[in-house]
Amino acid sequence: MSSDFQLTSSKLWNAALGPRSDDAHSDARARLRNTLLQMRKGTAVLVAHIQNDCPGLTVHDVSHLDALWEMADLIAGPEYPLTPAEAFVFGGAVLLHDAGMSTAAFPGGEREIRETVEWKDSVSISARQFFGRIASSEELFNPPPQVLEAALFETLRLLHASQAEKLASQQWIDPASGDQMHLIQDHHLRLMYASSIGRVAHSHHWSLSDVQRKLEKNIGAATELPQEWIVDEVKVACLLRCADIAHVDHRRAPSMLYSLMKPKGYSKLHWSFQNRLKKPVFEKDHL
């Protein structure tokens, strides 16, 4: 599921963001839709780096992100009430929720990551596992490559959700022109919705009590959108976490990639499990 066209097969996407005849709000709807598709292209480049920094992970590329619309359709149903603004926040959070899982998501790259407490803790734990004892100061200062690789994986795992919250407004600099680049290119929509998108993306690693406590249930429409296009962040966050947990089928661990990656340890368990799974089906009131 890697093309924009396949997003349009989602019933929720079409109901909220798809073109329609005699649409009094066609320009506003198209603005949200086009901004989200532009964001998808930028995020696809970003998440393509995840496999390099976290080689043991199952597939986390744009095909996984697109599939969450399919999962949301299955879970919520085609009649689920989602305003275009909520669909925009959902789509943005879908794109960003795992995008912090690479050094490319951090403006300072690996140098920035190595300055965090999480990195220092991960190096200490990984070194102890590698040496079978508490590592010396020298071993922690200059750890072997295996320890650095394991520490980077664990640090990114710990930080990726909080980093996702920053990505909606984060800027990168074009090295050729010096221009600022953003994943949300529309300045007004970024100003209005980057914080909601970031919080919802971050929330997939929160407890449900934190989801209810930290997110808003009634956010007014952006000033250039119709009044009734409100956003319930709690509703959108619940849809994201349900869709994310439901997408664990063979597409996350395809056989050819499985044979090439040769994952080990806990990663191998995830690959082996997901490699055998078909798509989920809806039966009565459960998947």
C-alpha positions in Angstrom: 0.0 0.0 0.0 2.4 2.7 -1.2 0.5 4.9 -3.5 -1.7 7.9 -2.9 -4.4 6.2 -4.9 -4.7 3.5 -2.4 -5.4 6.0 0.4 -8.5 7.0 -1.6 -9.9 3.5 -1.2 -10.4 4.2 2.4 -14.1 4.9 3.2 -13.1 7.2 6.1 -10.7 9.1 3.9 -13.4 9.5 1.1 -16.2 10.5 3.5 -14.2 13.2 5.2 -11.6 14.3 2.6 -12.6 12.9 -0.8 -13.9 15.1 -3.6 -17.7 15.3 -4.0 -20.2 16.9 -6.3 -21.9 20.1 -5.2 -19.6 20.5 -2.2 -20.0 23.9 -0.6 -16.6 23.5 1.1 -14.7 21.9 -1.8 -11.7 24.4 -1.5 -11.3 23.8 2.2 -11.6 20.0 1.9 -9.1 20.0 -1.0 -6.7 22.1 1.1 -6.7 19.6 3.9 -6.4 16.7 1.5 -3.6 18.1 -0.6 -1.6 19.2 2.5 -1.9 15.7 4.0 -0.7 14.1 0.7 2.2 16.5 0.6 3.0 15.6 4.2 2.8 11.9 3.3 5.5 12.3 0.7 7.9 14.0 3.1 7.2 11.5 5.9 7.8 8.6 3.5 11.4 9.8 3.1 11.8 10.2 6.8 10.4 6.7 7.8 12.6 5.1 5.1 15.5 5.7 7.4 14.0 3.6 10.2 15.3 0.3 8.8 18.9 1.6 8.8 18.8 2.6 12.5 16.6 -0.2 13.8 17.3 -3.1 11.5 15.5 -5.6 13.7 12.1 -3.9 13.5 9.3 -5.2 11.4 8.2 -3.0 8.5 7.6 0.6 9.6 7.6 2.3 6.2 4.9 4.3 4.5 3.0 1.0 3.6 2.4 0.5 7.3 1.1 4.1 7.6 -1.2 3.8 4.7 -2.6 0.5 6.0 -3.8 2.3 9.2 -6.5 3.9 7.2 -7.6 0.4 6.2 -7.5 -0.7 9.8 -9.5 2.4 10.9 -12.1 1.6 8.3 -12.5 -1.9 9.6 -12.6 -0.9 13.3 -14.8 2.3 13.1 -17.0 1.4 10.1 -17.9 3.6 7.1 -20.4 5.6 9.0 -18.1 6.7 11.8 -18.5 10.5 12.3 -15.1 12.1 11.4 -15.0 15.8 10.5 -12.5 16.7 7.7 -10.4 18.4 10.4 -10.4 15.3 12.5 -9.4 13.2 9.4 -6.6 15.7 8.8 -5.3 15.3 12.4 -5.8 11.5 12.3 -3.9 11.3 9.0 -1.1 13.5 10.3 -0.7 11.6 13.5 -0.7 8.3 11.5 2.2 9.6 9.5 4.2 10.8 12.5 3.5 8.2 15.2 6.5 6.1 14.4 8.6 8.6 12.4 10.8 9.4 15.4 12.3 5.9 15.2 15.4 7.1 13.3 18.3 9.5 13.8 17.0 11.5 10.8 14.0 12.6 13.0 16.4 14.5 15.3 17.8 17.8 14.1 21.1 17.1 15.7 21.1 13.5 14.5 22.9 10.8 16.6 24.9 13.5 18.4 21.6 14.9 19.9 20.5 11.4 20.9 23.7 10.7 22.7 23.2 13.7 24.9 20.0 12.3 26.4 19.6 10.4 29.7 17.9 7.6 27.8 21.1 7.1 25.7 23.3 6.9 28.7 21.0 4.4 30.4 20.7 2.3 27.3 24.5 2.1 26.8 24.9 1.0 30.4 22.3 -1.7 30.2 23.5 -2.9 26.7 27.1 -3.0 27.9 26.1 -5.0 31.0 24.3 -7.5 28.7 27.2 -7.7 26.3 30.0 -8.2 28.9 27.9 -10.2 31.4 28.9 -7.8 34.2 28.8 -4.1 35.1 30.9 -2.3 32.5 33.9 -0.3 33.5 34.1 3.5 32.9 36.5 2.9 29.9 34.1 0.3 28.4 31.2 2.8 28.8 33.2 5.6 27.3 34.3 3.6 24.3 31.8 0.7 23.9 32.0 -1.9 21.2 29.8 -1.6 18.0 27.4 -4.2 19.2 26.7 -2.1 22.4 26.3 1.1 20.4 23.8 -0.6 18.0 21.7 -2.0 20.8 21.8 1.3 22.7 20.7 3.3 19.6 17.8 0.9 19.0 16.6 1.1 22.6 17.0 4.9 22.8 15.0 5.4 19.7 12.3 3.1 21.0 12.1 5.1 24.2 12.2 8.5 22.5 10.3 8.0 19.3 6.8 8.8 20.6 7.9 12.1 22.3 9.9 13.0 19.2 6.8 12.4 17.0 5.1 15.3 18.9 7.8 17.7 17.7 7.9 16.6 14.1 4.7 18.3 13.0 6.3 21.7 13.6 10.0 20.8 13.2 11.9 22.4 10.4 14.7 21.2 8.3 17.1 23.3 6.2 17.5 22.7 2.5 21.3 22.4 2.1 21.2 23.7 -1.5 19.0 26.8 -1.0 19.0 27.4 2.8 15.2 27.4 2.8 13.2 26.1 5.7 11.3 22.8 5.0 8.4 21.4 7.0 6.4 18.2 6.8 3.2 20.3 7.0 3.9 22.8 4.2 0.7 24.9 4.6 1.8 27.5 7.2 -1.8 28.3 8.5 -2.7 24.6 8.8 0.6 23.9 10.6 -0.1 26.8 13.0 -3.6 25.6 13.7 -3.1 21.8 13.9 0.6 20.9 14.4 0.2 20.7 18.2 -2.9 18.5 17.9 -1.2 16.2 15.4 1.9 16.0 17.5 0.0 15.3 20.8 -2.2 12.6 19.2 0.9 11.0 17.6 2.7 11.0 21.0 -0.4 9.6 22.7 -0.1 6.2 21.2 2.5 5.5 23.9 0.4 7.0 26.8 -1.9 5.3 29.2 -5.6 5.7 28.5 -5.9 7.8 31.6 -3.3 10.2 30.1 -5.1 10.2 26.8 -8.2 11.5 28.6 -6.3 13.9 30.8 -3.9 15.5 28.3 -6.0 15.7 25.1 -8.9 18.0 24.3 -12.3 16.9 23.3 -13.7 20.0 21.6 -11.2 22.1 19.6 -12.7 24.7 17.3 -12.1 24.8 13.6 -9.1 26.6 12.1 -10.1 30.1 11.1 -10.1 29.4 7.4 -12.3 26.2 7.7 -16.0 25.8 8.3 -17.2 26.3 11.8 -18.5 22.8 12.3 -15.2 21.2 11.5 -14.2 20.7 15.1 -11.6 18.2 16.4 -12.0 15.7 19.3 -8.4 14.7 20.0 -9.5 11.9 22.3 -11.6 10.2 19.6 -8.8 10.6 17.0 -6.2 9.3 19.4 -8.3 6.2 20.3 -8.8 5.5 16.6 -5.0 5.8 16.0 -4.0 3.4 18.7 -6.6 0.8 17.8 -5.7 0.9 14.1 -2.0 0.7 14.9 -2.3 -2.3 17.2 -4.5 -4.1 14.6 -2.0 -3.8 11.8 0.2 -6.8 12.6 -0.3 -9.0 9.5 2.2 -10.5 7.0 2.7 -7.1 5.4 4.7 -6.1 8.4 7.0 -9.1 8.1 7.1 -10.2 4.4 8.8 -13.5 3.7 11.5 -12.2 1.4 12.5 -9.4 3.7 12.4 -11.8 6.6 14.9 -14.1 4.9 17.2 -11.2 4.1 17.1 -9.5 7.5 17.5 -12.7 9.6 16.3 -11.0 12.8 17.4 -12.4 16.2 16.1 -12.5 19.7 12.9 -10.7 20.5 12.8 -9.2 17.0 12.7 -12.8 15.5 9.7 -13.6 17.7 7.8 -10.5 16.2 8.8 -11.4 12.7 7.9 -15.0 13.0 4.5 -14.2 14.6 3.5 -11.5 12.1 4.8 -13.4 9.1 2.0 -15.9 9.7 -0.9 -13.6 10.1 -3.6 -12.8 7.5 -5.5 -9.5 7.5 -8.0 -9.1 10.4 -11.7 -9.6 9.8 -14.6 -8.1 11.6 -17.1 -10.6 13.2 -20.0 -9.4 15.3 -18.4 -6.9 17.7 -14.8 -7.8 17.6 -11.8 -8.4 15.3 
